[in-house]
Amino acid sequence: MITKKLFYVFGMRHSGLHAISEWILRSIDGNCSLFNSQRHDLDYLYLVLDNAAYTDLFFPFKNKGIHSCQDRDAVVILYEDQLPAKIDYEHIERVVGMADVTKPILLLRDPYNMAASRIKAGRNSELDTWIHHAQAFLDTTNIVCINFNKWFTDVSYRCDISQQLDIAPNKHISSISPHGRGSSFDGRKYQGRAQDMDLLNRWKHIYHTHPDIFENKTVKNLSSQIFSFIPKK
């Protein structure tokens, strides 16, 4: 059996990568695998999820050890803090199996809430990287771009994205991925009701402590253009 659907999900940490991946995989019947990858060359893949049972697996292994993925109905590969580059699709499909449907995805969350979540988790805000992602979000034409803020709040937008990804409509986002650490602020406290998390107001926690984030003119312009959002307090 060949891999029927292959998804490449690019985005910054704390932008909802695992939430989007969870949502995609729960929309697909059959055997699925989810990988974390830190490199475009796929020398190492980190198997996070194997099969629809959500078995808790997490380990690195070399390309030659991934042949078991070739009978999957869907494979999702995450690229954290990286932009879509010139991907060698033929090489990847030799690794994980030929795909009927290949979908590159670029996920973007607004810079202020993303930065707040990163800082809460002990990371840098990485605004320069976010700017590159935002510019690619505006300029790209051959990638499915997902506005995380809108995906989180708008049921009809989620249905539209489902159509673009050729997956079954999935209006619900109540689950929190069992992989990773959950929310930087809430952990997995909201499991089963993830839609109740205050994800669009995290920025308030850093408004006074990190004024440089809110004063960056390039960030302001891009956030306004993509999200129609500039925080005011």
N, C-alpha and C positions, 0 to 999 in steps of 0.2 A: 504494500500500500504506500502511496506517496503522501507527503505532507500537503494537505489541501490548501491551507492558509498559512502565510508567513508574514509576521508583522515586525517591523523595526520601529521601536519607539525611542525617539530622541527627546531629551529635555533636561532641565536642571534638577538637581536634588531638591526635594521639598517643593516640587511643583505638581505633585500628584501622579508621578510615574507609576507607582504601584497601584494607586486607585484606578487609573485608566486601564492598566493591564488586567487587574482583577475583573473589572467591568467587561472587558473584551472577552476574557476566557469564560466568564459565566454566561456569555451569550452564545457559546458554541457547545454543541453536543459532541461528545466523543473524547478521545485522548488528547491531552494538551500538555505542553511543556513551556515553562517560563525560565528565561536565562537573564542573569545580570552579566554584562560584558563591559569591561573597561577599555577595550581596545578595538579599533576598527578592523584589525587583521584577524580577529577571532582565534588567535593562538590559544587563548584560554576562554572558556565560557564557565559561568557559575550557574549550576543548575539549582534553581530556587523552588521550582514546582514541577512535579511530574504526575501526569494523569489528572483526571477531573476530581479525584479524591483529595487533592491538595496535600499529598504526602509531604512531610517536612524534610526536604533534602536540601543540603547546601554544601557543595564541594566543587573544587576546580578540577578540570581534567582536559587532556589534550584532544585535538580534533579527532584523532582516530578512535577515541573512546565514545563518540557521540552517535554511532551508527544506530543506536536504539531509537533515536528521534525520527528516523526516516519513516516510521509508520504512524506518526502523529497526525491528528486531524488539524491541529493548529500549533504553531510555535511562535512565541513572543520573545524578542530579544531586546533588552533595555540597554540604552547608551546614556549614562549619567554624565551631565556637565559636558557633553560633546555635541557638536553640530553634525548634521548629515554631511558626510563627505562623499567622495567618489567611491561608492561601495562596489566591491566585486561580487555581484549577485551570483554569478556562476560558481564562484568559489564557495560562497555560503551555502548555496543549494547542494553542492557536493557534500558539505558537512552535515546539514540537517535534513537533506532530502529535497527532491524537486517539489515545487509548489504550483498549485493551480492559480492561486491568487497571492500576489506579493504587494504589501502595503507599507510604504515608509510613512511614519507619523512624526510630526513635530508638535510637541506639547508646550504651551506657554502659560504661565501663571503671572498675574500682575507683579511688578518688581517689589512692591512694598510689603505685601503679605508673604511673598516668597522669602525676602530678606529677613523678615521677622522670624519665620520658621527656621531658617538656616542659623541665625544667630542664637535662637533658643536651643538649637541642637549643638552649639559650640563651633559652628562653621563660619567662614567669612561670607559676606553678602555676595561677592563675586558679581558686582554690577556690570563690569566690563563684559563678562561672559554673557550676562543677560541681554545686554545691548546687541551683541552679535546674534543671539537667538531671536530677538525681537525683529531685527532687520531681515533675517532670513524668513521669519514668519510672514513679513509683509511682501517679500520679493519672490518667494517660491511659487511655482506653478505645478509642480509634479509630485507634491507631497500633501498628504491629508494634514492640515493644520487644525489643532484643537485648542480653542480658548478655554483654559481650565475654569476660569471664573464663570463663564457662560455654561459650560458643561455641568458644573456643580449646581447651578440654579435653574436651568431652563430645560424642561422635559422635552419640548419640541426640538431643541438644539441637539439633545442626545439622540433623538430618533433620526435626525438628519445625518449625524455623524455615523450612526449605525448603517445607514444606507451607503454612505461613502466607503465604509469599510467592508461592506458586503457581509454583515453579520446580522443575526436576528435582533430586532428592536428590543432594547433592554432599558426600561424607564427608571429602574431602581438602582440606587447607589448606597444602599444601607450598610453594605458589608465593608469592613476594614481589612485590608490584606493581612494575612497571618505572617507575612514575611516582612523583614525590616523591623522597625521599632514603633510603627504606627505614627500617630501625630506627634510632632515635637512638643505640643502643648498638652495634649490629652491622652497620649498613648493609645490604648484600645478601649478607653472608657465608654466610647460611643458605639461599640460594636453592635450591629443590628439597627442602628439609627445614625449612621454617619452623616446623613443630611442635616442633622441638628447641630453639628459642630460649627463654631463661629469662625469659619475659615477666612471670611472676607474682612475680618476686623483685627487680625493679628498685628497689623501695622501699628495699632495704638500702643502696643507694648514697647515699641522702639522709637516712637515719635520724638520724644525729648532726649533720648540717650544717643541717637544716631542721626543728627540733623543733616549731615552730609548726604544721606540717602535721599532725603526729601528735597534737597536743594539742587540736585543734579539736573541740569536743563535738558540734556539729551534723554535721560530717563523719563522726565516729565512729559516730553513731547511724544515719545513712543508709547508711554502708558496711556496718555490721552487719546492717541490715535487708535490704539488696539482695544483698550478696555474702557475708554471714556471715563477714566478714573484717575484723579489726583487727590490724595487725602487732605482733608481740612479738619482742623480741630479747634 
